[in-house]
């Protein structure tokens, strides 16, 4: 691993579907600590949790994980990262990878790949990941975010709609099979950034398409920034949004 980068993990205590989610116990450790431990197995120089509550900071400190306390009024995880970039004094060209705090099964190799992808695309402000969709149900599900890429591996668009739309194959009845060329891609919610871009992101005006699709990354595309995409060979492990998700992940750790 030749790219120098920092992993930042935003962790917010409030969660509608799973209260106190970052502190949820998974095989004896808080969820956010499990995520940090996975991230520490990547090639990152350092791993830092960006917390909105002192209880998260205390839980991390108790298990040797560095955590910084941020304001509670941030509108998004990216805004929280901007504050932590300032606290850490990261140079504008420093690469950071944003790992979600509810991904205790994240593959360290995926984190490395997102950092390497950004390093390999000097014209990009961000990087992210995707994998091929092999299920028609996923392709038409609006909760599954899709992306299409240009020839250089940069994102052209992200959408909840089934894209690319196969005009001839979907004529009449709509999608009944998957387009084969190009294969549809499911977006994976992990991001690489240059620290200078993160610090400036909160000042970018929200984009109309961002509000329509409810996808924050569209703000970057709207304002002309490039997002380089690593295409993974397989889907990531399941994240945790609900009590049912938590039970499934606990069972995997128990096994």
N, C-alpha and C positions, 0 to 999 in steps of 0.2 A: 504494500500500500504506500504510494508515493505522495498522495495528496494530503496536505495538512488541513485539518478541519476540526470544528467543535460541534458537538451535539447539544442542542437545546431542547428541553422537554417542557412545554407549557402545561401546567397543572392547575385546574380550577376546581375548587371544592364543591361549588354548587352544580348540581346536575338534576334536571327534571325527572329523568327516568331512573337514575341511580344515585341517590344522595350520597355525599362524601365519597364519590367514586375513586379518587386517587388513593384513598386510605383503605379501600376494600381489601380484605385479607385474601391472599392467594398462597396457599401452602405455607403459611406462617410469616409471610412478608407483605407489606402494603403493595398495592398494584404499581404505584409510581416507582417504587424501589425495584420491582421486578423489571419494569421497562428500562430503568437506568442500568441495571446489571446487564441486560441484553445489549444495550447500546455500548457499554464499556467493553464488550467483546469485539466491537468493530475496530477499525483503525483510527478512531477519533483520538485526538490529543487530549481532549477533556470532555466530560459530560456534566451538564449543569441543568438542574430543574428550575424552571421559572414558575414560582408558586404565588398564589394570590392569598394564602392564609398561613399563619405561623405554624399551624398544626402540621401542614405538609412539610414545611422546613424542618420542624422538629423530628418528624418521622424519617425524613431522609438523613438527617444528621446522625440519628441513632443507628443507622446502618451504613455509615461511611459514604453517603452520597452527597455531593455538594448541591446546595439549593440556595437560591436568592429570592427574597421577598419582593414582590412587585405590587403595584397599585391594584385595587379591586375593581376599578371602573373601566378597564380596557374593554373595547367593543369586540375584539377578536384575539385569537391566539397570536396572530402576527403582530398586533400592537404590543402584546406582552413581550414578545421576542425583541421588539425594537427597544424597549426599556432595558432589557437585560444586556443587549449589545452595548448600550451606553454604559451600563454599570461595569461591564467587563473591559471597556475601552478597546474593543476590537477594531482593527484597521479596516478601512472601507473595502479592501479587496480580500479580507479574510472570508473563508467559506464556512458557513454554518449549515447544519442539517437539522431540520425541525422534525423530531420524532413525536408522534402523538402520545400523550400520557396514558392512553387506554389500549396500548398495543404490546402487551407483555410477551407476545410470541413473535415479535418482529425479528426478522433474520438480520444478523449483523452484516452479512454480505450485501444485503439490499441497501443498508445505510452507506456502506463503502461505495457501492455502485452509483448512488445518487450524488455523492460528493465527487467522484471521479468524472461523472457525466458533466457536471458544472465546470470542473477544471478543464475538460476537453472542449468546451464551447465558450471561448472567451467573449463572444458576442452576446451571450445569454445572461440575463439577470437572475434567473432561477433555473432549477432543475426539479424533476419529479419522476415518477415511475408509472408504468402501466403493464398490463399483461393481456394476452389474447383471450377473448371471450369465447367459450365453447358451448354456451347454453342460450337458446332462444329466449328463455324466461328472463335471464339476466339482461339480454340485449334490449328487451322492451320495458324493463323495470326502471321507472324514473328515479328510484333510489340508488341505482347503479350509474355512476357518472362515467361517460364515455369520452374518448378523445380521438382526434385524427391528427396525423403528423405530416410534415413536409418531407422533402427528400433528404434533408440534413438531420432529421430526427427532432425537429422543433415542433411544438404543439401549434396547430392551426386554430383549434377551438376545443372547448370542453362543453359537454351538454348532458342533460338528463334524457334527452331524446335519443332514439336509436340512430346513431350516425356511424359510418357513412350510410346514407339512404340509397338503397339499391333500386334505382328507378324502374328498370325492367323487371327485376325479380319480385319487387313488392307491388307491382301494378295490380289494382283491383282490391284484393283481400288484405293488403298490407303484409308485414313481415310474417312469413311462415317458415323461413329458413334463414340461416346466417349468410351474409355476403362473404364471398371467399377471397376477393382481392379488391382492396386490402382487407385483411381480417380485422374485425372490430376490436377495439382495445378498451379495457376497463381501467379507469384511472385508479391508482393507489395513492392514498393520502399521506404521502411523505414528500417533503420539499427540501431542496438545497437552495441557499441564497448567498449572495455576497452581502456582507454586513452593512455596507453603505446603502444598498438597495433597501434592506429591511428598515433601516433608520428613516428612510424617506418615504416608505410605503404608506404609513398612516396619513401623510399629507396629500397623497394622490386622491383626487375627487372620486367617489364611488361611480362605477360605470352603470349605465342603464341595463346592459346585458347581465351584469353581476346581480342586480336586483331581480331581474326576470328569472334567471336560472338558480338564484341563491347559491352562487359559486364565487367565492372571493378571488380565486386565481384569475378570473376573467378581467378583473381590474388591471392586472399587469398587461394582458394582451391588448386591452382597449387603449391603453396609453402607449402602445408600441414596443413594449419590452418582450424579449424572447424567453420562452420556457423550453429548455432542452429536456427530452424525455428518454429515460432508460427503459427499454422493454425487457421485462423479466420473463423467464421461461415458465414461471408458475405463479399462482396466486399466493398472497401472503397468508400467514396464520390469522385466525379470526380476532377482530378487535372486540371491545366490550362497550356496549351501549345500554344494555338492559340487564335486569336480574337474571334472565334466562341465559344471556351471553356469559355472565359471570359464572353461573353454575357449570356451563360447558367447559370453560377454561379451567376452572377449579378441578373438574374431573380429569382433564388432560394432564395437569400438573400432578394430580394424585396418582395417575397411572404411571 
